[in-house]
Amino acid sequence: MRHRRASSPHPFTAAPLIVAACAAALTCARGSSGGAAAAEAPAARREIAATLDRAARDWNRGDLEAFLGDYLPGDSTTYIGRGGVVRGVSAIRAVYAPRFAPGGVRDSLSFEQLEVHLLAPGLANAIAFYVLSRGDSTVARGPTSLVMRRVGGRWRILHDHSS
């Protein structure tokens, strides 16, 4: 009697299962647009708008520590600006510190056109334009994208990309 050797499965045999698993994961990730997460969206937008309003007030009164208080503490928090990628709140503080030092130039900050997109429960992408003004003149304006995480009942910045 001749024994047949079991052949290894064809590499594409598992493809339909992989595609189905990826589709299910994508559906879960997009779940924020429906169901309970959709009900969270208006509250998240209000809370994140309040966070940015507070950040602007802290900036405008020259309180660097309060301004940085909206960033998630730790070395995994990142900021991307003109100088490249900055990792950790201490390093972000060093980037901003010259503006807050005596004699530093720190124009008035505000935010416009806020959009908030929930990525998952407690995780959002906030897109807005920052505006720096001096008197009646706008001296800088650009887009900002903030990945924010809700921690301890408040939204904190995990990643800040401001151009």
N, C-alpha and C positions, 0 to 999 in steps of 0.2 A: 504494500500500500504506500502510495506516495503521499508525503505530507507537504502541504502547501505552506509556505512561509507567509506569515501575516505581513502584509505590506503596510508601510507607514502611511498615514492619511495624507492626502493631497494637501498642499499648503492652503489652498483656497476653500477647503471643506468647511473651515470654521468661519469664513468670511461673513456668511449671513448672520451668525450669532454675534460676531463682533459689531457688525453694522447695527443690529437690533439693540445691543447693549449701549452703544454710543448714542443712538437715537433716544433711548430711555434716559440716559444721563443728560442729554441736551434738553429734553422735555422737563426734567426736574430742575435744571438750571434756569430754564425760562419760566418755571412755575411762578416766578415773581410777578408775571403779568396777569395772573389769574388767581382766583380763589382768595384765600386768606391774605396772601401777600399783597394783592391788589387793594384790599381794604387798608393795609398798612401804609400804602403809598402817600395818601394825603397827609397823614400824621408825620411820616418821615420827612416829607418836603417842608412842612411847617417847622419841625425841630431843626432840620439842617439849615433852613433860612435863618432861624434864630441863632444858631451857632455862628454863622457867617456874620450876622449883624453884631453879635457880641465880639467876635474877632476884630471887626473893623473898629468898634468902640475902643477895645483894648489897644489896638495899634495907634489910633488917633490920640489917645491920652498918654502914649509913650510907655505903656506897661508891657514890656517884652515877656515877662514871665507869665502874665495872664494870657497874652496872645499865644504863646507856646502851649498853654494849658489845654488847647483844643486839639493838639497833636497827641497821638497815642504814645505813651512813654515807652522807651526801649529802642534798641538798635535796629529793629526791623522796620521802623518808620523811615520813609524816604522822602526826599525833596529833589525835584529836578528843576533847575533854572538855568541861567546863563552859564554858570560855572560847572554844569554837569550834574552827576548824581551825588547827593549828600545823604549819608546813612546815619540815622540816630538823631534824637532830639538835641543832644549836646552839640553835635556838628551843625544842625540847623540853627541853633542859637548863635553859634559863631558866625554864620553867614549873615544873620540879621543884626547882630550886636552893633556894628558900626553905625547903623541908622538910628539906633536908640541912644548912642553915646552922646554926651554933651557936644554940641556943635554939629552933630550928624544931621543929614538931610532925610527927613521922613515926611513925605507928603501925605495928605489926607487920603485914607483908603475907603473905598466902598465897593460893593459888588452889584452887578446887573445881570439880568437875563438868566436867572438860576433855573437849571433843569436838574431833576433828581430822578435817577433810574435805580430801582432796587435790583440788585444782582442776586441776592439770596436773603433769607431772613437775617436782619441785623447787618447787612452789607449793602452799601450803596455807592454809586458813582454820581458825583455832583459835578456839573459842568456850569461854568459861569464866566463872566468877564470881570476881572478886577479893574478898578479905575483908581489912579493916583492923581489927586488934584492939588493945585496950589492956587488958593484964591478962587477966581472964576475960571481958571485954565486947567485943562486936563494935560498932565505932563507925561502920563503913561497909561496905556490901556492894553489889555491882552487877555487871552483865554487862560482859564485855569481848570484843571480837571483834578478832582479830589476823590480818592477812594476812601470811603468812611466806614467805620465799624461802630456799631452800637455796643458800648461796654459800660456796665454799671448804670444803665438808664440814660446814657447820653452818647451822642454821636461824636466820635473822635477821628481825626485825620490819620490815616494809615499811610497814604501816599499822596503827595502834592506835586503836580506838574504844572508849573506856571511859566508861560512864555511871554 
